Amino acid sequence: MNNDDQPVLPDERERIEAAGGKVINWNGSRVLGILATSRSIGDHCMKPFVISQPEINVHGRTKSDEFVVVASDGLWDVVSNSFVCEVVKSCLQGHMRRNHSDAAAILAELAMAKGSKDNISVIVIQLNNTNI
């Protein structure tokens, strides 16, 4: 599950506008017509409309949790959550004769092949379920 920090989301738009900014639809919703994300490290010229404070959600683990994928929007913009899960599961279950680090590389290559125009960073963390 991922929640993209995009200016099109009502709560993000409200926060941006309350800070005096504007969300402009120019090839997608963008802060001041420039940036397609509403939370970012860097982009100091966009403060106070774009903030670096992450949105954090805490979820309890279950025995069915197999892995966590941490990735930038360069992946999520072009590959669905469900397909990412299919690729990682195939790697972890040995169907692709790969492991979790190979899964991250495969996902990054897939995002490039699908024409991602943004930075692509992917980390796959395999979870140990024996101590839950």
Protein Blocks (a to p, Z undefined) as FASTA:
>chain_A
ZZdddfkbmklmmmmmmnopacddeeiaaehhlamcfbdeejklmpckbccbdcdddddd
dfklmbdcdddfklmmmpcfklmmmmmmmmmnopnopafklmmmmmmmmmmmnopabdcd
dddddddfklZZ
